[in-house]
């Protein structure tokens, strides 16, 4: 990883999302998990169950240096391709991870006990289940507190199942295990003002001036045409470290005063 603070990315794999059979829940959850740690999601991609497209998506993720979560496709059914595509994207072979094998066998024994039947390690379906522990060479494990079947990590790309009940605690564990040095609780601020009766094109030069004069902040403009109480307006503001936001916001308000636009409430979001 280089010296810059990495972006956080999300890849969601599965035809069922793109077809509408299931609604994605991972995007809002990861945004929530990151926000609780003072972090933001930089990008997200959805990809169906086409191996070549998954491989190309993962190649970009591995090359990016970003912290990326990939959700879905790590099972052992014919439509699960993510493990194989990750290995292809990395140019390495797949292999049964010994710790993953132990965890999967432990899970199979748990199921046998729950069902009151003997554990048969050489039964064909049990042997097939070991494929869920076949990962790209060099991968490390992500513990799965729900059913012990692990996900895996290569570099800063982290692979978890598509099931939220498994994926979400696994993503949270990854963040709290590997990225605490990036957490910025209480060190991020958004400050904005509601602007009435103006167009974004009119405000753009001011936004560019603020970003040029205060390069450590980002200026944002969120227009709304049918807000139930404010009606048509623009939520115009700056975001970044509190010490950087305050002077940039003052500059923004000064510029709005010169434009003689009508403003409404101020909004502050930590």
Protein Blocks (a to p, Z undefined) as FASTA:
>chain_A
ZZbdcddddddedfklmnomaccfklmmmmmmmmmnopacfbdcdddfbfklmmmmmmmm
mmnopacddeejiacbfklcklmmmmmmnopacdddfklmmmmmmmmmmmmmmnopacdf
kbmklmmmmmmmcccehiacdddfknopacddehjaccddfblklmmmmmmmmmmmmmmm
mpcghiaccdddddehiafklmmmmmmmmmmmmmmbccdddddfkbfklmpadddddedd
fklmmmmmmmmmmmmmmnopacddddddZZ
